[in-house]
Amino acid sequence: MPMHAFPAALAASTTALAMLCASAAAHAELGGAMPDQPDSTASAPRRTLLNGALRVRTLTDAGTTTINEYATSTGQIIAYAWQGPTMPDLRTLLGKHADSYQAGVAAAPSDGNLHVSRVARPDVIVESGGPMRGYAGRAWLPAALPAGISADDFQ
């Protein structure tokens, strides 16, 4: 690499790293609070569902997977649903519930089905499946669902 190209390459790498870090910090997690301000990954304005019982924010991750973030009227994030060509970063979405999910994965008997999984723990439930480049799933906090809301409401 010529010496004159090095500063440009360094600047581009630094910019990309900063954008990646900012994007990761902009996402909330299950049990956390939905940000009041829209971020750069939000692809649509927030909307309300079910007579105001839920707020929904739609995001697109780096792999172009669409992620719907569901929060109660008070702003607590209680669920995510996703669909797209790549799996979202579940550790980021699940936050403090990621270890519980991993424990459930490790304890689940293998049924030989590589395309569909359901891990139900007392604190978090995760359903995921689909063929390569066609992933879909949802994760939610069962104890945090408001009255009249069920997992079927998370699309």
N, C-alpha and C positions, 0 to 999 in steps of 0.2 A: 504494500500500500504506500503510495507516495506520501511524503511528509505533509504536503499541503492539504491532502484529503483527510488526515487524521482528526483535526479539530472539527470538521463537519460531521464525521462519523461519530465522534465523541458526543457532540451536541445532539445528534439524532438519537443516540442510545440513551442519553440522559433524559431527553424529552419523553421517550417511550417509557422509560422506567417511572418517571414522575406521573405519567398518565395512568399507568398500571396501578401504582400505589393509590392514587386519588380515586380510581374506579373502585378498588377493593374497599377503601375506607367509606365510600358513599353508600355501600349496601348495608342494610340493617340485618338483623337475624331474628329467628324465631324467639318470641318472648321479649324482644326489644321494642323500641318505639319506631314507628314509621316517621321518617324525616318530614318536617313541616315544609321544607323547600324542595322542589323538584330537582333532580340531579341530571347530569348529562346522559345517563343511561336510560332515563325514563323516556319511553317512546309514545306515551299518551298521557293526557292529564289524569289526575286522580278522579275516580268516580265512586259513587256510593251505590250499594245494592241492598236489597231486602229491607226497604223502608228505613235506610240509614243505619242498619245494624252492622254493616261491613263497609269498609273503605278499601278500594282496590287501586293498586299502582302497578302499571305494566312496565317491565324493564327488559332490555336486551343485553345479554352478556357478551363477552368477547368471542364466543363461539357461535354467535347469532341465534342462540336459544332464547325464546320468549319466556319470561318468568313473570307470573302474576303474584303480587304480594298482597295478602289479605290482612287487614287490621280491624280491630273493634272500633267502635265510635270514639273510644278514648285514645286510640292510636297504638294499642298493643298489637304487635304482629303475631297472628295466631296460625297462619298457614302460608304455604307457597304452592303454586302449581306451575309446571313447566312443560314445554313442548319445543322440540327443535333438533338440529343435527348433532348436537353434542350434549353430554350430561352437564348440568350445572355443577359448580363447586359445592357439594353438599356440606362439607365442613364449614364453609363460610355461611351458607344459608341456615344450617342447624345451630350454629354457635355453640352455646354451652350444652346443647342436647346431642352434639356430634358423638361424644364418647358413649353415651347410652345407646345410640343407634349402632355404633361399631360393635358394642358388646352384643347387641341383638343379632347382628349379622354373623358374628363369630359363633353364637349359640344355636343359630338356626340350622336344622338338618338340611342337607343338600337334596333337593328333589330332582336335580338334573336339568331344570329349566333355566337356561342362561339368559332368557329374554324378559322374565317377569319376576319381581320380588316384592314381598310385603314383610316389613319388619314392624311389629306392634310391641311397643314398650309402654309402661305406665305413663311416661311423660311425653313420648313422641311416637307418631306413626308415620312411616314412610312407605309409599307404594311407587314402584318404578318399573318401566318396561319399554318394550319396543325393539324393532330391529335396528341394526347399525344405521346411523344418520336419521333416525326417526324416533328419538327418545321422548317419552312423556312420563309424567309422574306428579306426585304431590306429597307434601309433608305437612303435618299439623299437630297442634298441641290439643289432645282430646279434652283435657280438664279446663281449657281456656275457652272452649266454644260457647258463645252466648246462647241463650234459650232460643230455640227455633232454627238454629244453624246446624247443619250436618256436613260431613265431608263431601257429600254430593254437591254442595254449593261451591266447591273449589275446583274450577275448570281451568 
